[in-house]
């Protein structure tokens, strides 16, 4: 069963102000990381952007899963 994920695309040192937010589903965590990496490469913005990946728990909450960096 697929889980819902959220990727906050960040270009500022403050992760609380994301440039964009993407919601997607993935069959497992590895697929979610690959999808997040792809979304980071296609997002407009500076080359040194990174993403905060969250997994939704089904209780209207999201739990931080990983920080994904796209090197400049």
C-alpha positions in Angstrom: 0.0 0.0 0.0 1.3 3.4 -0.9 2.1 6.0 1.7 1.7 9.8 1.4 4.8 11.9 1.6 5.5 15.7 1.7 8.6 17.3 0.4 9.4 20.9 1.5 11.8 22.3 -1.0 14.1 24.7 0.8 16.6 27.3 -0.6 17.0 29.3 2.6 18.9 28.3 5.7 15.6 28.5 7.6 13.7 25.3 6.7 10.4 26.8 8.1 10.1 28.9 4.9 10.1 26.4 2.0 10.2 27.7 -1.6 7.7 25.0 -2.6 5.9 22.0 -1.1 5.2 18.8 -3.0 2.8 16.0 -2.0 3.1 12.6 -3.5 2.7 8.9 -2.8 5.2 6.1 -2.9 5.2 2.4 -2.3 8.0 2.5 0.2 10.6 4.8 1.7 13.3 4.1 -0.9 10.9 5.0 -3.7 10.0 8.2 -1.8 13.6 9.3 -1.5 14.1 8.7 -5.3 11.0 10.7 -6.0 12.1 13.5 -3.7 15.5 13.6 -5.4 13.8 13.9 -8.8 11.5 16.6 -7.6 14.5 18.6 -6.2 16.2 18.4 -9.6 13.2 19.7 -11.4 12.3 22.5 -9.0 13.1 26.0 -10.0 15.5 27.8 -7.7 19.1 28.0 -6.7 21.4 25.0 -7.3 22.0 24.6 -3.5 18.4 23.7 -2.6 17.5 20.8 -0.3 14.4 19.0 0.8 12.8 18.1 4.1 11.0 14.8 3.5 8.0 13.9 5.7 5.8 10.8 5.8 2.2 11.2 6.8 1.0 9.0 9.6 -2.7 8.9 8.8 -3.5 11.0 11.8 -3.3 14.4 10.2 0.4 14.5 11.2 3.6 14.3 9.3 6.8 12.8 10.7 10.2 14.0 9.5 11.8 11.2 7.6 15.0 12.6 5.9 16.8 15.6 4.7 17.8 15.4 1.0 20.6 17.6 -0.3 21.1 18.6 -3.9 24.8 19.8 -4.0 25.5 23.0 -5.7 
